[in-house]
Amino acid sequence: MSRYGIAEWFGHPLTTLAPPQRQAFARAALKQTAPPPCPFQSGNPPCSKKGGVCSIQSRENDPVITCPRRFEEGNLIPLWLAEIVGFQDVYVAPEVPFMRSPSTGRAAGRIDLVVAGNNQASDWYGLEIQAVYFSGKGMEADFRMLLESEERDPPSPSAPRRPDWRSSSAKRLMPQLQVKGPTLRRWGTKLAVSVDYPFFEAIGGPSGNPSQDLDDGDIVWLVPRMGADRRLKRGHWEVLSLEASSDKLLAADTIKRGEFEQNLRDKLEKLGSRL
């Protein structure tokens, strides 16, 4: 398994931090001190991400965004969507209730952000943001190494970990599309989805002949890239049907039987008798 470690921490590239700043961030990540402000959110409120890790990276790969707040840099995504759909003025509303519990009547599901062209709620698009989960060891050991390190360069990741594309796509994002997409289609509007470029590449990347005609589908995919300066920039966008989007998120190749059974042999343990 690849060793992904911290790429950005509390809004700052790890490699640009001097040891005293790393140690201060480590204390915040370990909840010994209050978290610093988030530079990506409007008003710069305290970071609400556990551990403060905005993105992770291995030596061989680009940074992968692990915090949804990272997408809020400069209002890039809603302004990009507004330009695509032709809004002259841009209004936004976060966490708008979309579903209601039949037992309690309380909100049971929300749209991450609604982007509107006026304040009368007559012309709007839903926007879902999906960061990436990772699998492998948690980050606490890395935080403790960074707290103790006095070296100029940060220590290498303490344990193997990697982005969990499957959990982030098929298990998390696809249900959101399947629940919200049909209703928004029935209401005569669309759902936009934003993921970063490594995520989009992991689920197949751009279509062979991508459409940028809003009449060609139900889901507007917005895929920003992180530049060399660690600023979020506009990247690829395309329109897909709900069905094609679901197929993209579900895509996976079944392994060969021989490989499966080799993995099985490595894991099988004899079950002892039960009294």
N, C-alpha and C positions, 0 to 999 in steps of 0.2 A: 504494500500500500504506500502511496506517495506521502511525503511528509509536508503537508500544508501547515504553514504557520501564519502568524499575524502579518497582514500587509498594511492595514490602516487601523489605528487604535485611537479611540476617542477623537476621530476626525483627522488624524495626522499619520503620514507614512512612518512606519516603525523605523526605517533605516535613517530617517532624518533627525531622530530624537537623540539627544545627548543622554548619558547615563542618569543624571539627576532627574530629567524629565520622565525617562522610562520608569524610574523608581517611584515617582509621584503617581504615574498612571497605574503602576502595579498595585500600589496601596488602594487606589480607588477601585480597581478591578476586584480586589480581594475584600472590598467593603470595609476597609479600615478608615477611609476618608470619603467625603462626598464626591460624587462623579463630577467631572468638569462639564462645561457647556458643550452642546452638540453644534458644530459650525454649519451643519447642513439644514437644520430646521429654522423656520422663521422665528425670530426672537431669541434664538440660541438658548433654549431651555436646557436644564441638566440632561445629560445622556441617560436614556432609559433602557439601553440595551445591556443585558447582563454581561459583565466583563468588558463591555465597551469596544468589542471587535467589530469594525465596520466591514472589513473584507479580509480574505485569507489568500495565500499564494504559496506555490512551490517554486523551486528554482527554475523549473522547465515551463511553467505556465503563467498565463495572465492572472491578475487579481480577480477573485470571485466575490461578489457582494453578498454578505451574510446578514445585513441589517436593512430592513425596508426603508428606514429613515435616510439611508445613504442616497436613495434615489431622489431626495427632495432638494438636492443641491441646485441653487439658483432657479428653482421652479422650472427646471428644464423640461420635465415630462409634460405637465399640464399645458405649458406654453406651446410645446411642439404639437400636442394633440389639437389644441385650439387652432393653430395655423393650418393643420391638415384638413380640419372640418370646416374651416372658413369663418371662425368666430372673430369679429372685430374687437369686441370687448370680451374679457375673460373673468368669469366668476367661478369660485371653487367652494365646495362644501365637503369637509372630511367626515368619514364614518357615518354615512347616512343609513338609517335603518331600512332594511330591505325585506326581512322576514319577521314573523311574529310567532311566538310559541303558542300553540293552541291551548295549552294548559294554564299558562300564566298571563298570556297577553303581552308579555314583554318582548322587546327586540331580540331576535334569535340569530340574526345575520345582518351584516352591513356591507355596503359598497365602500371600498377604501377611500375613494375620492370621486366626487361628481364634478365634472367640468361643464360649465354652462356658458351660453352666449348672451344671457341677460339675467336679471334678477327676478324674473317672473316664472322661472322653472318651466319654460315652454320649449326650450331647445337645449338639450344636454346629452352628455355621454358619460357612462360609467367608466371608471378606471381602477383596475386591480394591479397592485404591485406585488411581485413575488421575488423575495430574496432566496438564497440557497441555504439549506441545512447542510451540516457536515456529519460524517460518521467517523468513528474512531475515538481516541482518548479526548477528554475535555481539556480546556485550556488552563486549568488552575495550576498545573505543574509549570507551564510556560510563564505564567504570571509570577510565580515564586522564583524562577530562575532570573527573570528580568528584574525582580526586586533586589536580588543579591548581586547581580552582575555589575562590575565596575569597568568592564572593557568598552572600548569605543564602539565596536560592532556588536549588535545584539546576538545572543546565543541562538543556535539552531533549534528548531522545534523539538520538543521533548519526546514526541511519540508519533507514530503514523496516524494520519487522518487525511480525509479527502472529501470533496463535495459529494453529497448524496443526491445526485440528479434525480433518481427514481422517486425518492420520497418527496422531493420538492416539486416534481412535475405531476406524475400520475396520482400520487396520494394526496397532495395538497392543492395544486393549482387546478387540475382537471375538475374536481368536484365543484370548485367555485364557478368555473365556466358552465358546467352542466346545469347548475342550479339557477344562475343568474342570466346566462345567455338566452335561453328560450323566452324568458319573461321580457327582457329588454327588446328582443326581436318582435314579440307580440305588441309591445308598446310603441314600436316604430323607431327605436333608437338602437344604439350598438354599445358593446362593451369593448373597451381598450384594455390591453394587457401589456405591462412593461416588465421585462426581464433583462438581465445584462447579457453581453455577447457570449461569454463562455457557456451560460445556461442555454441560450438559444442554439448554439452550436451543438451542445450535448443532446438536444432533441431533434437534430437533423439540419439545423441551419436554414438559410433562406430557401424558398421554393425555387424550382428550376426556372420558372417564368413568373416571378412574383407580381401580383397585381397591386396597384395603388389606386384602384377605383373603388370608392366606398360602396358602390352598389353591388360589388362582387362577393360580399361576405358579411359576416356578423361580428367578427372579432378583428379589431385593429391592433396588430402587434407592433410595439414600439421597443426597439432594441438599442439602447445607448451603449457607447463604448467608453472605457476609461483611457484617457490619453496618457502620454509619457509623463505629463506634468501632474498626473493623478486628478485631473479635472474630468468630470463627466461630460461627454459630448454626444451630440446626435449621431446615430449610426444608421442602422437599417430599419425600414418599416414596410409592412405589407398588410394586406387584407386577406383573411381566410374565412371560410365558412366555419360554423361551430363544429360541424362534423370533421372537417379537415384539421381543425385545431385539436380536437380530441384524439384523432389518429396520431398526430405529431407527438402529443404528450404520452400516449400509450406505447409508442413504437419501442420494441425491444426484440432482440434476436434470441431465440431459444438455443441453448448450448447443445452440443452433441451428446448423445447418450453416454458414450465412453467417458467424456469429461465429467458429466454428472455423476456417474457411478464411481469415478476415482475420488471425487469430492466426498461422496457418500461413504466410501471405505475409510477415508481419513477421519470421519466424524462418528462412525458407528461404535457404540460401546455396549458390551453385554449387560443386559438388565438382570440384576440379582433377583432371587426368589423373594416373594413377599409372604410373610406369615399371615 
